Amino acid sequence: MKMKHVLLEVYCDSNTSDSPSCCINGIDHPGYHCLSENCPNVSFTYAPHELAYSGEFGVVPDSKAWIGFGGEMLPDDANEQQEVELKAVWESICRRKMEEAYIEYMEQIKKHE
């Protein structure tokens, strides 16, 4: 079996207060269940260049648990080549920080043994 982690933004397009039967958490809480149940109100988009912490069920708990490349991170005058280069810098930093988090976590575990 092959596996790949996929980061998506999931939206509920329902404009009523009536939740479909597949809606386990209410229309204000879209998630994997919307996709797996083929909910007619679900839509999604890619989440490119994002770093996120997901909780127990693979869902990012709040807006402070993810950050994406964009906004003030890209200078107003950046051209396409600079944007490519800056995204490569972002990727390098994200990968390094994930490794640092793992090392720090393993050090913390050793302190609790």
PyMOL commands that place a pseudoatom at each C-alpha (Angstrom):
pseudoatom trace, name=CA, resn=MET, resi=1, chain=A, elem=C, hetatm=0, pos=[0.000, 0.000, 0.000]
pseudoatom trace, name=CA, resn=LYS, resi=2, chain=A, elem=C, hetatm=0, pos=[1.267, 3.444, -0.887]
pseudoatom trace, name=CA, resn=MET, resi=3, chain=A, elem=C, hetatm=0, pos=[0.661, 6.447, 1.334]
pseudoatom trace, name=CA, resn=LYS, resi=4, chain=A, elem=C, hetatm=0, pos=[0.931, 10.207, 0.976]
pseudoatom trace, name=CA, resn=HIS, resi=5, chain=A, elem=C, hetatm=0, pos=[-0.036, 13.009, 3.351]
pseudoatom trace, name=CA, resn=VAL, resi=6, chain=A, elem=C, hetatm=0, pos=[-2.219, 15.591, 1.614]
pseudoatom trace, name=CA, resn=LEU, resi=7, chain=A, elem=C, hetatm=0, pos=[-2.952, 19.022, 3.021]
pseudoatom trace, name=CA, resn=LEU, resi=8, chain=A, elem=C, hetatm=0, pos=[-6.261, 20.520, 1.866]
pseudoatom trace, name=CA, resn=GLU, resi=9, chain=A, elem=C, hetatm=0, pos=[-8.523, 23.370, 2.880]
pseudoatom trace, name=CA, resn=VAL, resi=10, chain=A, elem=C, hetatm=0, pos=[-12.088, 22.044, 3.148]
pseudoatom trace, name=CA, resn=TYR, resi=11, chain=A, elem=C, hetatm=0, pos=[-15.114, 24.333, 2.896]
pseudoatom trace, name=CA, resn=CYS, resi=12, chain=A, elem=C, hetatm=0, pos=[-18.822, 23.955, 3.584]
pseudoatom trace, name=CA, resn=ASP, resi=13, chain=A, elem=C, hetatm=0, pos=[-20.880, 25.808, 0.977]
pseudoatom trace, name=CA, resn=SER, resi=14, chain=A, elem=C, hetatm=0, pos=[-24.194, 25.233, 2.775]
pseudoatom trace, name=CA, resn=ASN, resi=15, chain=A, elem=C, hetatm=0, pos=[-26.231, 28.386, 3.252]
pseudoatom trace, name=CA, resn=THR, resi=16, chain=A, elem=C, hetatm=0, pos=[-28.888, 26.822, 5.452]
pseudoatom trace, name=CA, resn=SER, resi=17, chain=A, elem=C, hetatm=0, pos=[-28.931, 25.879, 9.111]
pseudoatom trace, name=CA, resn=ASP, resi=18, chain=A, elem=C, hetatm=0, pos=[-30.096, 22.352, 8.272]
pseudoatom trace, name=CA, resn=SER, resi=19, chain=A, elem=C, hetatm=0, pos=[-27.182, 19.936, 8.335]
pseudoatom trace, name=CA, resn=PRO, resi=20, chain=A, elem=C, hetatm=0, pos=[-27.159, 16.998, 5.934]
pseudoatom trace, name=CA, resn=SER, resi=21, chain=A, elem=C, hetatm=0, pos=[-27.097, 13.563, 7.577]
pseudoatom trace, name=CA, resn=CYS, resi=22, chain=A, elem=C, hetatm=0, pos=[-23.382, 13.170, 6.802]
pseudoatom trace, name=CA, resn=CYS, resi=23, chain=A, elem=C, hetatm=0, pos=[-22.587, 16.329, 8.763]
pseudoatom trace, name=CA, resn=ILE, resi=24, chain=A, elem=C, hetatm=0, pos=[-21.294, 14.991, 12.073]
pseudoatom trace, name=CA, resn=ASN, resi=25, chain=A, elem=C, hetatm=0, pos=[-19.972, 18.242, 13.546]
pseudoatom trace, name=CA, resn=GLY, resi=26, chain=A, elem=C, hetatm=0, pos=[-22.378, 20.834, 12.128]
pseudoatom trace, name=CA, resn=ILE, resi=27, chain=A, elem=C, hetatm=0, pos=[-22.047, 22.946, 9.006]
pseudoatom trace, name=CA, resn=ASP, resi=28, chain=A, elem=C, hetatm=0, pos=[-19.516, 25.228, 10.692]
pseudoatom trace, name=CA, resn=HIS, resi=29, chain=A, elem=C, hetatm=0, pos=[-17.040, 22.347, 11.003]
pseudoatom trace, name=CA, resn=PRO, resi=30, chain=A, elem=C, hetatm=0, pos=[-16.183, 20.822, 7.626]
pseudoatom trace, name=CA, resn=GLY, resi=31, chain=A, elem=C, hetatm=0, pos=[-13.693, 17.962, 7.583]
pseudoatom trace, name=CA, resn=TYR, resi=32, chain=A, elem=C, hetatm=0, pos=[-12.752, 14.572, 6.188]
pseudoatom trace, name=CA, resn=HIS, resi=33, chain=A, elem=C, hetatm=0, pos=[-16.251, 13.265, 6.780]
pseudoatom trace, name=CA, resn=CYS, resi=34, chain=A, elem=C, hetatm=0, pos=[-17.578, 15.731, 4.206]
pseudoatom trace, name=CA, resn=LEU, resi=35, chain=A, elem=C, hetatm=0, pos=[-15.246, 14.304, 1.579]
pseudoatom trace, name=CA, resn=SER, resi=36, chain=A, elem=C, hetatm=0, pos=[-15.757, 10.644, 2.479]
pseudoatom trace, name=CA, resn=GLU, resi=37, chain=A, elem=C, hetatm=0, pos=[-19.544, 11.022, 2.475]
pseudoatom trace, name=CA, resn=ASN, resi=38, chain=A, elem=C, hetatm=0, pos=[-19.591, 12.996, -0.795]
pseudoatom trace, name=CA, resn=CYS, resi=39, chain=A, elem=C, hetatm=0, pos=[-21.485, 15.837, 0.840]
pseudoatom trace, name=CA, resn=PRO, resi=40, chain=A, elem=C, hetatm=0, pos=[-23.133, 18.054, -1.798]
pseudoatom trace, name=CA, resn=ASN, resi=41, chain=A, elem=C, hetatm=0, pos=[-22.021, 21.162, 0.131]
pseudoatom trace, name=CA, resn=VAL, resi=42, chain=A, elem=C, hetatm=0, pos=[-18.320, 20.360, 0.310]
pseudoatom trace, name=CA, resn=SER, resi=43, chain=A, elem=C, hetatm=0, pos=[-15.610, 22.040, -1.689]
pseudoatom trace, name=CA, resn=PHE, resi=44, chain=A, elem=C, hetatm=0, pos=[-11.873, 22.084, -1.193]
pseudoatom trace, name=CA, resn=THR, resi=45, chain=A, elem=C, hetatm=0, pos=[-8.687, 23.575, -2.486]
pseudoatom trace, name=CA, resn=TYR, resi=46, chain=A, elem=C, hetatm=0, pos=[-4.995, 22.877, -2.224]
pseudoatom trace, name=CA, resn=ALA, resi=47, chain=A, elem=C, hetatm=0, pos=[-2.987, 24.259, 0.677]
pseudoatom trace, name=CA, resn=PRO, resi=48, chain=A, elem=C, hetatm=0, pos=[0.350, 24.959, -1.026]
pseudoatom trace, name=CA, resn=HIS, resi=49, chain=A, elem=C, hetatm=0, pos=[3.492, 25.916, 0.846]
pseudoatom trace, name=CA, resn=GLU, resi=50, chain=A, elem=C, hetatm=0, pos=[1.899, 25.464, 4.283]
pseudoatom trace, name=CA, resn=LEU, resi=51, chain=A, elem=C, hetatm=0, pos=[3.273, 24.070, 7.505]
pseudoatom trace, name=CA, resn=ALA, resi=52, chain=A, elem=C, hetatm=0, pos=[0.732, 22.739, 9.992]
pseudoatom trace, name=CA, resn=TYR, resi=53, chain=A, elem=C, hetatm=0, pos=[0.278, 20.774, 13.190]
pseudoatom trace, name=CA, resn=SER, resi=54, chain=A, elem=C, hetatm=0, pos=[-2.686, 18.430, 13.047]
pseudoatom trace, name=CA, resn=GLY, resi=55, chain=A, elem=C, hetatm=0, pos=[-4.354, 16.906, 16.064]
pseudoatom trace, name=CA, resn=GLU, resi=56, chain=A, elem=C, hetatm=0, pos=[-5.630, 13.435, 16.810]
pseudoatom trace, name=CA, resn=PHE, resi=57, chain=A, elem=C, hetatm=0, pos=[-7.731, 13.040, 13.673]
pseudoatom trace, name=CA, resn=GLY, resi=58, chain=A, elem=C, hetatm=0, pos=[-5.406, 14.853, 11.275]
pseudoatom trace, name=CA, resn=VAL, resi=59, chain=A, elem=C, hetatm=0, pos=[-7.306, 18.118, 11.510]
pseudoatom trace, name=CA, resn=VAL, resi=60, chain=A, elem=C, hetatm=0, pos=[-5.545, 21.407, 12.217]
pseudoatom trace, name=CA, resn=PRO, resi=61, chain=A, elem=C, hetatm=0, pos=[-7.177, 22.645, 15.447]
pseudoatom trace, name=CA, resn=ASP, resi=62, chain=A, elem=C, hetatm=0, pos=[-7.021, 26.421, 14.975]
pseudoatom trace, name=CA, resn=SER, resi=63, chain=A, elem=C, hetatm=0, pos=[-5.471, 29.253, 12.981]
pseudoatom trace, name=CA, resn=LYS, resi=64, chain=A, elem=C, hetatm=0, pos=[-2.405, 29.368, 15.237]
pseudoatom trace, name=CA, resn=ALA, resi=65, chain=A, elem=C, hetatm=0, pos=[-1.485, 25.783, 14.257]
pseudoatom trace, name=CA, resn=TRP, resi=66, chain=A, elem=C, hetatm=0, pos=[-0.625, 26.510, 10.630]
pseudoatom trace, name=CA, resn=ILE, resi=67, chain=A, elem=C, hetatm=0, pos=[1.231, 29.033, 8.547]
pseudoatom trace, name=CA, resn=GLY, resi=68, chain=A, elem=C, hetatm=0, pos=[1.370, 29.365, 4.802]
pseudoatom trace, name=CA, resn=PHE, resi=69, chain=A, elem=C, hetatm=0, pos=[3.697, 31.167, 2.466]
pseudoatom trace, name=CA, resn=GLY, resi=70, chain=A, elem=C, hetatm=0, pos=[2.107, 34.390, 1.315]
pseudoatom trace, name=CA, resn=GLY, resi=71, chain=A, elem=C, hetatm=0, pos=[0.958, 37.800, 2.403]
pseudoatom trace, name=CA, resn=GLU, resi=72, chain=A, elem=C, hetatm=0, pos=[3.754, 39.885, 3.839]
pseudoatom trace, name=CA, resn=MET, resi=73, chain=A, elem=C, hetatm=0, pos=[6.228, 37.040, 3.219]
pseudoatom trace, name=CA, resn=LEU, resi=74, chain=A, elem=C, hetatm=0, pos=[6.355, 37.910, -0.475]
pseudoatom trace, name=CA, resn=PRO, resi=75, chain=A, elem=C, hetatm=0, pos=[7.695, 41.389, -1.273]
pseudoatom trace, name=CA, resn=ASP, resi=76, chain=A, elem=C, hetatm=0, pos=[5.356, 43.515, -3.392]
pseudoatom trace, name=CA, resn=ASP, resi=77, chain=A, elem=C, hetatm=0, pos=[8.022, 43.975, -6.055]
pseudoatom trace, name=CA, resn=ALA, resi=78, chain=A, elem=C, hetatm=0, pos=[9.034, 40.297, -6.304]
pseudoatom trace, name=CA, resn=ASN, resi=79, chain=A, elem=C, hetatm=0, pos=[9.129, 38.874, -9.801]
pseudoatom trace, name=CA, resn=GLU, resi=80, chain=A, elem=C, hetatm=0, pos=[8.341, 35.249, -10.701]
pseudoatom trace, name=CA, resn=GLN, resi=81, chain=A, elem=C, hetatm=0, pos=[11.954, 34.091, -10.337]
pseudoatom trace, name=CA, resn=GLN, resi=82, chain=A, elem=C, hetatm=0, pos=[12.292, 35.735, -6.917]
pseudoatom trace, name=CA, resn=GLU, resi=83, chain=A, elem=C, hetatm=0, pos=[9.050, 34.081, -5.829]
pseudoatom trace, name=CA, resn=VAL, resi=84, chain=A, elem=C, hetatm=0, pos=[10.425, 30.671, -6.832]
pseudoatom trace, name=CA, resn=GLU, resi=85, chain=A, elem=C, hetatm=0, pos=[13.627, 31.376, -4.916]
pseudoatom trace, name=CA, resn=LEU, resi=86, chain=A, elem=C, hetatm=0, pos=[11.772, 32.618, -1.831]
pseudoatom trace, name=CA, resn=LYS, resi=87, chain=A, elem=C, hetatm=0, pos=[9.532, 29.544, -1.798]
pseudoatom trace, name=CA, resn=ALA, resi=88, chain=A, elem=C, hetatm=0, pos=[12.678, 27.392, -1.871]
pseudoatom trace, name=CA, resn=VAL, resi=89, chain=A, elem=C, hetatm=0, pos=[14.016, 29.315, 1.142]
pseudoatom trace, name=CA, resn=TRP, resi=90, chain=A, elem=C, hetatm=0, pos=[10.641, 28.792, 2.899]
pseudoatom trace, name=CA, resn=GLU, resi=91, chain=A, elem=C, hetatm=0, pos=[10.762, 25.053, 2.184]
pseudoatom trace, name=CA, resn=SER, resi=92, chain=A, elem=C, hetatm=0, pos=[14.306, 24.777, 3.519]
pseudoatom trace, name=CA, resn=ILE, resi=93, chain=A, elem=C, hetatm=0, pos=[13.383, 26.594, 6.735]
pseudoatom trace, name=CA, resn=CYS, resi=94, chain=A, elem=C, hetatm=0, pos=[10.226, 24.479, 7.219]
pseudoatom trace, name=CA, resn=ARG, resi=95, chain=A, elem=C, hetatm=0, pos=[12.098, 21.207, 6.773]
pseudoatom trace, name=CA, resn=ARG, resi=96, chain=A, elem=C, hetatm=0, pos=[14.841, 22.321, 9.178]
pseudoatom trace, name=CA, resn=LYS, resi=97, chain=A, elem=C, hetatm=0, pos=[12.308, 23.416, 11.798]
pseudoatom trace, name=CA, resn=MET, resi=98, chain=A, elem=C, hetatm=0, pos=[10.484, 20.073, 11.594]
pseudoatom trace, name=CA, resn=GLU, resi=99, chain=A, elem=C, hetatm=0, pos=[13.776, 18.269, 12.246]
pseudoatom trace, name=CA, resn=GLU, resi=100, chain=A, elem=C, hetatm=0, pos=[14.526, 20.655, 15.125]
pseudoatom trace, name=CA, resn=ALA, resi=101, chain=A, elem=C, hetatm=0, pos=[11.082, 19.966, 16.610]
pseudoatom trace, name=CA, resn=TYR, resi=102, chain=A, elem=C, hetatm=0, pos=[11.705, 16.215, 16.462]
pseudoatom trace, name=CA, resn=ILE, resi=103, chain=A, elem=C, hetatm=0, pos=[15.113, 16.539, 18.141]
pseudoatom trace, name=CA, resn=GLU, resi=104, chain=A, elem=C, hetatm=0, pos=[13.724, 18.831, 20.859]
pseudoatom trace, name=CA, resn=TYR, resi=105, chain=A, elem=C, hetatm=0, pos=[10.811, 16.466, 21.479]
pseudoatom trace, name=CA, resn=MET, resi=106, chain=A, elem=C, hetatm=0, pos=[13.128, 13.461, 21.826]
pseudoatom trace, name=CA, resn=GLU, resi=107, chain=A, elem=C, hetatm=0, pos=[15.279, 15.422, 24.305]
pseudoatom trace, name=CA, resn=GLN, resi=108, chain=A, elem=C, hetatm=0, pos=[12.158, 16.266, 26.334]
pseudoatom trace, name=CA, resn=ILE, resi=109, chain=A, elem=C, hetatm=0, pos=[11.112, 12.599, 26.444]
pseudoatom trace, name=CA, resn=LYS, resi=110, chain=A, elem=C, hetatm=0, pos=[14.520, 11.621, 27.837]
pseudoatom trace, name=CA, resn=LYS, resi=111, chain=A, elem=C, hetatm=0, pos=[14.040, 14.123, 30.665]
pseudoatom trace, name=CA, resn=HIS, resi=112, chain=A, elem=C, hetatm=0, pos=[10.765, 12.402, 31.634]
pseudoatom trace, name=CA, resn=GLU, resi=113, chain=A, elem=C, hetatm=0, pos=[12.175, 8.881, 31.752]
for i in range(1, 113): cmd.bond("trace and resi %d" % i, "trace and resi %d" % (i + 1))
show_as sticks, trace
zoom trace
